[in-house]
Amino acid sequence: MSLETRSSPLPLLFRRRSSGEIKNLATVSSSLLPAFGTVIDERLHLKEYVIVPYDRRYRLWQALLVVLVVYSAWASPFELAFKAAAGGALMYVDLVVDVFFTIDIILTFFVAYLDTSSYLLVDDHKKIALRYITSLWFVMDVASTLPFQFIYRVFTGEMQNGQAFGFLNLLRLWRLRRVSELFKRLEKDTIFSYFWTRLSKLICVILFVVHSAGCFYYWLAAHHKVPENTWIGAQVHDFKHRSVWLGYTYSLYWSIVTLTTVGYGDLHAVNTGEKTFNMLYMLFNIGLTAYVIGNMTNLVVHSAVRTFAMRDAINEMLQYVSKNRLPESLREQMLAHMQLKFKTAELQQEEVLMDLPKAIRSSISQHLFRNTVGNAYLFKGATEDLIGQLVSEMKAEYFPPKVEIILKNEIPTDFYILVSGAVELLTYKNGIEQSLSKLGPGDLAGEIGVLFNIPQPFTVRTKRLSQVIRISHQNFKQIVQPYNEDGKIIISNFIQYLKNLKEDVREEIRFLTDYLSDLTMEQTVASNEEPQNRESLDSHEDGNVEGTPERPITKPIRVIIHGQHPKENNNSLGMLIQLPNSKEALFILAGKKLGKQGSTILMEDGSQVEDLDALRDNDHLFIF
């Protein structure tokens, strides 16, 4: 766990703060609250002489104590087994180490703690002291810190190396909990590799077990009544008076050989006590070996689980291709797509994104793709609100080279915006593939089929690794429908894009030429009538033409035209057009759309239309 301030340096370990001073606590890592996995940013009023538990300097102090814990874990069993070492220089080193842990006990009375119910730091001195004193930690911390041997020497004036002091020194192993807490914190910290952190923990456990077992086994031999009737006495004559490091080497050798189940037989139990200890140690080794192997297997399998999944998926795909006798080209496309799916999984992070709230997912999409969508020709000039909603509904995908994104004549369900890479538009003439155009980042593909609601006119194939964002036809329609002005801008951009298409691309869309010509004619008629309307309006305002009614300016009216009498209508869908300003223009437009020239306009109830101004949106007109 770490706590850092973004705008100011971290506080001193002890700092006098006034009651009105505000202390920023920012960015608590997810290891602080693993159940929430969130980031906390809170402001607290801290009392005088209070240590923040996430202060960097306090963390460095804790790290120094961990180093001293490693020494205690080695020295406690070693001093129990070898009395000569316990009464020498190690005793003074132990005193220095105990002083550090005594200081830490005192500091603990000033360290604020996290309330598990409110997740706020408690800085009340009385509550901090009461919580620490009433816990088991305080009793064990004091017991593991008191230098019993030195205290006995101060009060009695004698130096005593009895077995009692050796076993009391084993209380220092209580400090190992600090190492366990350190590894828990490192395992949750994304800065450090989980694999190497876990592996380091396993190595530390093995080394401690080997060291402790060797020391205890040597202690059994050193305190036996008949030294020659021991495991080491049979190998080393008068081993008690030999070098300490010679006995320690023999002890570690026996412990490692036994732990690894090698068993050379040169060192073996001789008396009953040693046999009993060996049996317990080997039973413990069974559990330790299972623990180590299980953890190592989990680490190795976890690192290779994606590879296993990819191989299984590819094998299943190849079996499917073989069983259904699919062509080689299709097989290569399927294989490339499957491989790319696993290669880009880390980029897409679909599983991670799906677990996030919609607001966060939308923010990620806005950050990644907003500029791309805003610069696409179809949405130039549209409002930021519309673009933001479109981006939130878009999905990102990767496609490998030479893979079809859209097939010609397929139902238009989605259109795509190219983020990176390149694609080409293809068609087939006389069975020969022909390239019509190439698209790059920011271009759209499939929008013609979606907007016209016709089968896709082209095949779209990637030229190299490409990332696209797509939106479905239904979502696009629902989002754009409330934005009338933006809808007009989109249609205007789309029409302008169609006019600039290459001739060979236009030829693939059969109705496009007629559509553009009709559109041009409607615009010409509207432009011709506009000056007349303006002149009539000006004349009326100036009083030059008396009795001339003012023609109101209204928005365009859309009607549905049919080419038969209302009684002959068999639920025909008709054709939706924009109502011209005159009957003559309507007859001309109907002739182009319906394929026959008409002279009469009837409503759905059979009534004849004399004045176009009486019509309303979505009226059905029957022209024959």
N, C-alpha and C positions, 0 to 999 in steps of 0.2 A: 504494500500500500504506500502511496506517495501523495503528498499534497504540495502543490506549487502555486505561487501567486504569479499572475500574468503581468501586473503593472507595478509591483513593488517587490523589493528583496524579501526573503524569508526572515521571520523574526529571530531575534537572539533566543538562546535557550532559556535564559531568565531575562525578562524585560518588565520593567515597571510600567504598568498601563493604568491610566485614569479610568474611572468607571464609565465615563462618557465616550471613551475612544472606541472606534469601530475597527475590528480586525477582519480583513478579507480572507476567507478560506475558499480557494477556488480549485476546481478540477480535481476532485477526488477520483482516483482510478476505480475501474469496475471491480477490482478486488476488494474494495472497501465494502461494497454491498453486492455480493455475487448474486443474491436472489433478485435484485432489481436490475443489475447490469446497466446502470445509468450513470450520469455525471451530475454531481451535486455542486451547486454554487450558492453558498449561503453566507450571511453576515451575522457575526456573533459578537456580543459584548463580553469580553473576557476580563476576569478579575485580576488583581495584582498577583504577580509571581505565579503564573500558571504556564505550564509547558504544553504546547500543542503536540499531540502524539504523532502528527504527520509532518512535523518540522524536519527539514533536511538534516539539521545539526543533531537533532535527537536520533534520527535514523542512523547517522554516522556513529553515534555513541553506541547504539544497539549493535551495529556491525562490528565494532571493536570488541564488545562483550562476546560476540559469537566466536571470534578468534581465541579469546581466553577460555571459552567453553571447550573448544577443541583440545586445548592444553589440559584442562581438568579431566576430560574424558580419557586422555592418555595417562595422566599422572596418577589418578586415583587407583585403578587396578595395579599399576606398576609399583606404587609405593606399598600396596598391600602385600605383594609377592616378594619384593626385595626390600628388606628392612634397612640395609646399608644405604640405599638411595634415599629412603624416606628421612633419615636423620641427617643428611648432608645438605648440599646446596638447594635441593628441591624444596626443602622446608621454607626457606626464605622466599623462593619464587612463589610458593603457595600463599605466603603472607601478602605479597604484593598483589597477587590475583584476588585474594579475598578483600583487599581494600577497595578494588574497583567495584566488586559486586556489592560491598557495603554502601558505596556512594550511590549505586543504582537503586538500592532499597530506599535510600533517603529521597532520591529524585522521584521515585514512584508516588510519593505523597503529594507531589505537585503536578502530576501529569493528568490532564483532563481525560475523561473517558467518554465513549460513545454510548448514549442511551439507546438500547435496542428497540424501545417502544416508539420513541419520537425521532430517532436518528439525529439527535442534536448533541453537541459536546457539553458535558456537565463540567463546570469549572468551580463549583462550590467546594472549598477546602474540606469542610466537615464530611460531606458526602464522599469525596475522594478517599479521605483517610479511613472512614468507616467501612467503605467497600473493600479496601485493601486489607485492613486488619482482620476483618471477619472472614476472609477467604483462606483457603488452604495454601494458596501461593505464598502468603506472608509467612506462615509457619515454616514451610519448606525452604523458602528463600533464606530465612534467618538460620535454620538448622544447617543448610548447605554452605553457609558463609562463615560460621563460627570456627576459629582455629583451635579446636579442642586440645591438640597436642601443645600448642604454644601457651594456651591458658593454663594448662596443667603445670607447665614448666615455670610460669610466672608465680603461681601460688605455692608450689612445692619446692621450687629451686632445683628440681631434678629433671633430667632428660629421660623420657619414657617412650619406648618404641613398641609398646604392647600391641597385641592383636586387636584390642578394643578400639584403639585410635585408627588402625588401618580400616576397620569396618565403618567407623564413623566418617572417615574421609570419603567413603563411597556415596555418602549423601550428596556429594558434589555432582554426581551424575544427574541429579534433578535438573541441573542447568541445561541438560540436553534438549529440553523442551524449546529453548530458544532456537536451536538449530532446526528443529521440526517446523517451527513457525516461519523461520526464514525460507525454507524450501517451499512451504505452502504459498508464501507471498511471491516467490520467484516463479512458481509454476503458473500463477495467474497473471503475471506481468508479461505482456506481449513483447516487451523489449528483448527478453531472453528466450532462447530456444527451449521449448518444452522437452524435446528429446534429450538434449544435453543436460538440462537441469535434472530431469528424472534419472538419467544415467549416473550423474554425479551423486545423487542421493543413494542409489543402490551401491555404488562403490564405497561410500562412507559407511553404510550399514555393514558391509562385508568386512571392511578394515577394523571397525570397532569390535565386531564379533570375534574375529581372529585374534586381536590383541587381548581382549578380555578373557577369552577361553584359555589362551596360553598362559596368562598371568595366574589365573585361578588354578590351573593344572600344576604350575610350578609351586604355588602355595601349598597344595596338598603334599607334594614331595618334600618341601622344606620343613613341614611340621609333622612329618611322620617320625615315629619313635626309632625306626631302623632306617637310616638314610639309604643303605645299600639295597633295601627291599622296596625300591621305588623305580619308576620308569626312567628317571634320569640318573639315579644312583647306580643302576646297572651299567650305564654307559660312561659316566664321568665319575671318577673316583674323587671323593671329598668335594662334591660340587658346591657345598655351602660356602667354602672358603675360596672358591675360584672366582673369576671375574663375573660381575653382574651381567655384562653384555653377552658373555658366553651362555649363561643360563637363559637369558632373554632370547637369544638366537635359537637355542634348542626348543624353547617353548613355542615360538612362532612357527618353527619347522613342523613340530608335531601338530599344531592347530591347523595349519594349512593343509597338510597331508590328510588329516582326518576330515576336514571340511570338504575337500575335493573327492573324498572316498577313494583315494589312491591306495593308502595302506601298505607301505613297503614292509612293515613288520619289524623294522630296526628299533623303533620306539613303540612300546606297548604297555598296557596296564599290567602291574605286578600284584598290587595288594587290592583288597576288597573296595576300599574307598575310591581308588582310581578307576576300578571297573565300573562302580556305580556312576561316577562322574562321566565316564566315557559313554555309558548307555544314555544318560540324559542329554549329553552333548550331541550324540548322533541322532537321537530323536528330534532335537531342536534343529539339526541340520536338514532333516527331511522337510520341515516346514519352511526354513530359510531358502532352501534350494527351489522349492515350489514357488515361493514368493518372487525370487529373482527371475526364474525362468518365465513365470507368468507375466511379469512386468516387461521383460525384454521382448517376449513374443508379442505383447500388446503394442509396444512401441514400433516394432518392425512391421507388423501387419497394418498398423494405423498409417504408416508412411507409404505403404504400397496398396492400400485399399482401392484407391482410384484406378491404379493400373489393373488390378484384378477386375474391377467393374468394366473397364474399357475392353479388356480382352474377352470377357464373357459376352458383352453386347456385340462385339464384332463377330465372334464365332456364331452367335445366334443369327446375325444378319446374313453371314455367308451360307449358313445352312438353309435359310429361307430362299436365298438367291439360287442355290443349287437345286433345291426341291422344286421351285417353280420355273427353272430354266430361263431366267431373265437374261437379257442381252448383256454383253460385256461392258458397253458404254454406261448402261444403267447401274451395273454393279460397281463401276468405278465411282460414279457419282454418289451412290449410297455409302461406299467406303470412305470417300473424302469427307462427306458430311458427318459421318459418325466420328471420325478422327478429329475433325474440327470442333465438334461438340465438346469433347473432353479437353482439347487444348485451350478453348476459350472459356471454359467453365469458371476459371479464376477471374476473368475479365467481367463476365456477366454477373456472377455471384447471385444467380436466381434464387437459390435456397435462402441465402442471407436476406435478400431484398424482400422475399415473401413474408419473412418474419417481422419486418419493420412496419410501423403504422403507415397508413396511406399518405399522411402529410409529409413524412420523411422521404418516402419513395418519390412523391411528386417533386420535392425539393431537389432530390438527386437528378431526376429527369430534367428539371429546369436548368440546373447547372451544366449538364452535359449536352443537351440538345436544343435549348431555346434559340440560340443564335442560328443554328442550322435550319430550323423550321422558319424562323423569321426572315431569313434570306432566300428561302425557296420562292420561285416566281409566283406560285399560286397564292401565297399569303402576304405578298408585299403590299403595304398600305393597310393591312388589317390591324385591328386594335390589339393591344398587349393582352387584354383580358381573354380574347378568343384564342390567341396563340398559346397563352398559358394553359388553358383548358385542353387544347389539342395535344400539347406536349405531355400533359399528365396522363393521357389515355394511350400514348404511343408505347410500343414495345420494341426493344432493341434485339437484333439478331445478327449473327455472323454467317456468311456463306463462303465456302471455299471456291477456288477458281473453277471455271467451266461447269457451273451448276445452274440449272434453270430456276429462277425465282418465280417467274410467271410463264405459263404456257398459253400459246395462242388458242383462242376460242373457249378458254375456261371461264366459269362464272365469276364475275367481278366481286370479290369479297373484301379485298384490301388493296390499298395503294401504298407505295413505299417512297421514302426519301433517303437518298444515298448520303451517308455520313462520311465514309471513306471508301477507297477502292475505285473500281470502274466496272460498268456493265455495258452491254450492247443490245440494241433492238434487232430482232431477227424476224424474217418471214420466209416462206417457202413458195417458190414458183417452179412449177413442173417438177416437183420433187427435189429441187436444188435449194440448199440453204443460202439465203442472201442477207448480208448485214446492211441495215438501213441507217443506223445512227449509233453513236457512242455517248454514254452519259457518265458524268463525273460527280464528285462531291457537291451536294446541294441540289442536284437534279431529282426530278420525280419520275417514277415508273408506275404504270398501271392506273394513273388518274383518269385517263381518257375513258377506259371501260367503266370506271366507278361513276364519274360525273354524267356520262351519257347513259349509264345503266345498260350497256351492251356487252356481249362477249369480248374478252380482251383481244384487241386487234394484233398484238405482237407477242412474240416470245422474248422474254428478258433473261439474258444469261450473263453471269459474272465473267469478267476477264481475269481478275485476280482476287485475292482475299478482300472481301468487302463487308462493311458493317452498314446495316440499314435500320431505319425505324419505320414501323408500319402502324397504320390505323385502319380499323375496319370500316366498311361502308356504313353500317348501322350507327356506329359511334360518331362518325363524321357528320352524318345527317342530323343526329340529335343535338350535337354541339352547335352546329352552324345555324340551325333553324331559328333560334330566338334572335340572332344577330342579323337583322334585315340589311343594314348598311354594309356590314362586312360580307354578307352573301353577295351583294351586288359587286363589291370590289373583287371577290373571288371569281365571279362569273366574267367580269371584265378582263381580269388577268388571264383567265383561261381562254377567252375568245382571242385575245391578242396573241397568246402563245400558238393557237391553232393557225392564225393567219401567217405566222412566221415559220411554220413547219416546211420542211423540204418537200418538193413535189412528189418524190417517190414515197415519202411517208404518207402524204395525203391520199395517194392512190390506194393505199391499203385500207383506208376508212371510206367506204363507198359513198355514204351519204354526206360526207363532210363538205364536198364541193357545193352541192345543192344547199346545204345548211348555211354556209358562209354567204352564198349569193342571195338567199332569201333574207339573211340578216342584213346584208348590205342594202337591199331594196327597201326593207322596212326603215332602216336608218335614213335612206334618201328621202322617202315619203315623209317621214317625220321632220326632217330638216327643211323640206319644201313648204310644209304646212305651218311650220313655226313662225316664219316671217309674216305670213298672212294673218295668223292669229294675233301676232304682236301689232301689226298695222291696224287691224280691226280694233284692238284694245286701245291703241293710241288715239285712233279717230274718235272713239267713244268718249275718251277722257277729254279730248280737246273740244268736243262739241261739233266737230266737222260733219259727222254723220248722225243725224237725229233719228231716233227710233230704232237704232241697231242694237240688239241685245248683246250684253257682254258674255263672251264664251268663257266659262270657268276653266281654270287649269287644274286638272286632276291627275292622279297617278295612273299609270297604264293599267288597263283592264285585261284580264286573261279569261278567254272563253274556250270552250271545247266545240270543235266543228265536226259534223258528220256529213256523209255524202249521200244520204237517202232520206225518204219521208219519215216523220216520227212514227207512223204506224208500222213502218217496215223495220224499225230499229230492233235488233235482236241482241240487246245488251252490248252493243258495240262500244268499245272504249273511246273511240274518236281520237282527235289530235288536239293538243293544247297549244294555243297560239296567243299572241298579243293582239288585241283588237285594234285594227287600223282606224284612221279617222274618217273614212268614207266607205260607202257600200262598194264602190268600184274597186277600191284597193282590196276590200275583203274578198270580192269575187276573184280577183287576180290571184291573191294568195291562196284561196281555196282551190283554184285550178292547179296550182303547183303542188299543193299538198295532197289533194284527193284525186288528181288526175283527170278532172272533168270541169268544164266551165259551167257555172250555175247562174241563175237569174232570180231565184226566189229564196228568201230566208224565213224559216219558220222556227218558232219556239217549240219546246217539248210538248206543250199542250195543244199545238197546232196553230196558234195565233201567228200572224205574219208580222215581221219586224219592219217598221217604217223608219224609225229613228234610232240610230246606234247609241245615242246618249242615254237611252232608257235601259240599256243593258248593264248587268252587274257581273262581278267576278264569278267565274265557274258556271256561267249560264251555258246550256247546251243549244247550239245552233245547228239546224238541219238545212243544208244548202243543196238545191237540186234544180 
